[in-house]
Amino acid sequence: MRERIFRAGNRSRAASSVSARTTRPRGRVLVALAAAFALALAPFMPAAGAQAVNYTFYLNSADVTANAKDANPGDGVCATAAGTCTLRAALEESNALNRAPGEILITPAAGFTGNIDPVATSYQYMQTGAVSNQDGGAHFLVTAPVTIDLKNEVTVEATRDLGGALFHVNGKNIVFQNVTQVLSGESSFVMGPNADGVTIDGGSSVTQAHYGPERFIVFREGSKNITVKNYRVQGFYDAGTATGLFYFNAQNSTPIENVVIDNVRVSYTTGGSCTASDGSGCRTSLMQFLPRNQNVVLNGFTFTNSFVSNLTSQVSFPFTTGTATGYSVKASNINISNNEFINVQGTGGLSYTNAFIALPYGPMAGTNVISGNKFVRATSGHGYAVSWNGNTTSGSAGDLTVANNYFNGYTTNSIYLQNAGDVSVERNTFGARSASQGRPGTLEETRDGSSALLDNQSNANGRVTTWYPNADAKVLTAEAPAGSIQVESPLPEDVPACVATLDAVAPTDGPFPAAKVDLDLYWTQDRTAEVYLGRVENVTGSSAKLLLDLPVGPQEFPSTVVGNTDTATIVDADTGVAGGYIRMQTIGSDTRQSSQYSRMVGFSGSCRPELTINQKTGQNDPTLARDLHYTVKSSLPLNPDSVTAAVVDVTAASVPETIDAGRLNPRSVSVTPVAGTADREFEVIARVDDSAKVTAGIAADRVRSTGGLTNRAAAASTDPDITFRNPISVKPGSFTLVTGEPDGKQYGFSLAAGAPAPSKELSFAATPDQAATDNAVELSSPTATIGVGETTSTKIRVTAGAGDVQANTPVTVAHTVASDDTNYDGLVVNTLLVKLFSTDPSVKITKRAFVDVSDTSTPAQIMATGTEALPGTRLMDGQPVCFIYEVANISADDWATVLSDVTVTDTDTRLGEDGVIGTVAKLPVGESTRLSACGSLIPVDTTSGAAR
């Protein structure tokens, strides 16, 4: 065991031992969780306007004895009497030359690596005498502008617990780059009263060999514009107020100005020892001030973008330790922002004067900010995270903002203010281990108490009461209520959200907040305020209806375990159920006066849209209309951009009227929001190209709510089917055709009764097959049309050239239809089947003539009362004559069939009705029947062409 406290002037630091040292406990192991660390070193960028390097001194010797002195300081050559370039010689040259910033560089020579041991045998100080009240001398003195870049290849580490400060930096524009293991038996750096514009950029210093290192940087009165960045520091021995990583040691009230600590990683170790032979377990305070009275004046302190983990029984930011000026530094323009303080414990008791950040007692000048930090306390330790007693009973004690921080684990108050006046405390969140009122949380935290996230003690923020929610938040399932105010959400656009409504009312008990306020909304899993949901600004009156976005899925929070995260879920991404509670804080829109936190209310409703899809009310089923109408309904408003024709699955099944099951082509052609439904109903139009039963559906995860949450399940349906009947037909659809028959036969296209009247012309195209070409089958036209508003088309006549064909030779004619009327464009059209025969294979008609007929009532009476005019008989013009048509069913073999609807016509259109003699309804195989027609002869041969 050894004790040590050095007081300037007691004795020379060249002595081998120093009296009155504080006892260092040995072998003590603090079990904690360590985090792996990789520090990205920022590349060195010379300042704008910096001078080019004129002198480069290449280190090639680790000598620290009297022989390490420069032989001729100021001659521009780093050379000892032995011709080597030591760190001391290089600094003596630099100090003597005193050139402009950037002109001198000290760096290792090629191949020179290893450690410069400042306490090697026969070492000597460059500066003797105290450089701080803890350092009786300095191994190296830097007084002039210089850049020292050790490239993380050469270290300067004391191998024994001897000596004083390593570097006494007491000049302007001095830069240390890539300096690793810069450690002495006392302080690594002392920023002297003349230090101005000093930068330490890149590297790391971690105590390992022994417990000698006690302070990383000492700031003396008058030092200013000091920056430490991109650095890792760990370990160092703890001797209370005599030690600390960043140590402010003012001998008088001359201010220390503009200290910047940026992107620095401080890891407090687990395990190891802190002894004369093992420094791996050493740990000390983050900052210390000595003397603590107002000799220490700090104007401008910035601690940003840094990481501190596993701090145990040491202090962190002890600007004060009591409620008197003798226990406080005088500090102003403090900026502690965007840092992570994870698994930190601290020491000094549970009083607010021992908070993790205990701001100076009394008023603070300038602008002071604590913002964007994560404060996660270990399972025990500080009861307060941030505290300030401004010692001002009226008005404000200064300009302070505490905003956008995350606090977790502070068991008395996360933020404590007393006699501070108005302080902007806003947008802070608090983990579940933070002190707050217990559930059910029906009261506002409007008075000082032991359980509050923000404790506005006497003369702090006027102790104003807060607006509060007076009913559970409800998931929005319809159009937003009139007069609703949207809460401006901080959520990134790619985070799905659920929209809820919340009724807020102004307090009825004072002290009342300002007439115009900003309302901050928070979510809590139980009783704190883990997630900031956003803000509405400039609210007036006595109540407001708010719309707020609730993030879906797990939200991550820092854990006490370094490198881990904890999660909490506001809206379950699977079920869509929202949980937890909502509370708010009131901020004066103009004054920034901040209330404590309101009561808590819960949620009702589900955030997952639930869908149905059915045929639209009034839709005909079955229908001849091409457009098939469906209605999609949602339990929540949907994002219209997500409800497209592509998300509707349309299928079709054949029906007896289907022409071609392979050409149904079911599809959704449009989806449009239904007006007045707040995007909760959409009309779908589907189509097919032929008769079919059509079914529409929407699968799971196809559409999104306005907050981005998809439908968990497929759309439910009670009536998802519509039967479409193709209204186009070919008439007749088939017929027999005798080759060589000059008149052939006709067919055309027609629309079913009740089909929509064409709004545009329907154009049919006919395409005969190869068999038609082979058998000289011709069409009178390849096209036909149905006009606007019409139901039948023009006729196409089919003829076959003379010649023998095998009976029943099939010929087909395929058809398509095109139109600007979407009811008909592209519908499947029947194919015409023509069966070719050399002679009619089914019916035989024999025509006989009778004259002098006295009874024409029936064919039998004509034959009984008249005289048959045999072939060759001469008859007179105008002579009455009756014709008997004997119709016989001569079908046989494969074509033996009962004939029906046999229509007999004559080329003499005067006979019958426009040449139609009559129709035989049914004619069995082998049977015959007779039809008759009477008229007067005209001077043409009525026997030619015969009947057909």
Secondary structure, 3 states (H helix, E strand, C coil): CCCECCCCCCCCCCCCCCCECCCCCCCCCCCCCCCCCCCCCCCCCCCCCCCCCCEEEEECCCCCCHHHCCCCCCCCCCCCCCCCCCHHHHHHHHHHHCCCCCCEEEEECCCCCEECCCCCCCCCCCEECCCCCCCCEEEEEECCCEEEECCCCEEEECCCCCCCEEEEECCEEEEEECCCCEECCCEEEEECCCCEEEEEEEEEEECCCCCCCCEEEEEECCCEEEEEEEEEEECCCCCHHHCEEEEEECCCCCCEEEEEEEEEEEECCCCCCCCCCCCCCCCCCCEEECCCCCCCEEEEEEEECCEEECCCCCCCEECECCCCHHHECEEEEEEEECCEEEEECCCCCCCHHHCCEECCCCCCCCEEEEECCEEEECCCCCCEEEEEECCCCCCCCCEEEEECCEEECCCCEEEEEECCECCEEECCEECCCCCCCCCCCCCCCCCCCCCEEEEECCCEHHHCCCCEECCCEEECCCCCCCCCEECECCCCCCCCEEEEEEEEECCCCCCCCCCCEEEEEEEECCCCECEEEEEEEEECCCEEEEEEEEEECEEEEECCCCCCEEEEECECCCCCEECCEEEEEEEECCCCCEEEECCCECEECECCCCEEEEECCCCCCCECCCCEEEEEEECCCECHHHCCHHHCEEEEECCCCCCCHHHCCCEEEEEEECCCCCCCEEEEEEECCCCEEEEEECCCCCCEECCECECCCCCECCCCEEEECCCEEEECCEEEEECCCCCCEEEEEEECCCCCCCCCCEEEEEEECHHHHHCCEEECCCEEEECCCCCECCCEEEEECCCCCCCCEEEEEEEEEECCCCCCCCCCCCCEEEEEECCCCCEEEEEEEEECCCCCCCHHHHHHHCEEECCCCCCCCCCEEEEEEEEEECCCHHHCCCEEEEEEEECCCCCCECCEEEEEEEECCCCEEEEEEEEECCCCCCCCCCEC
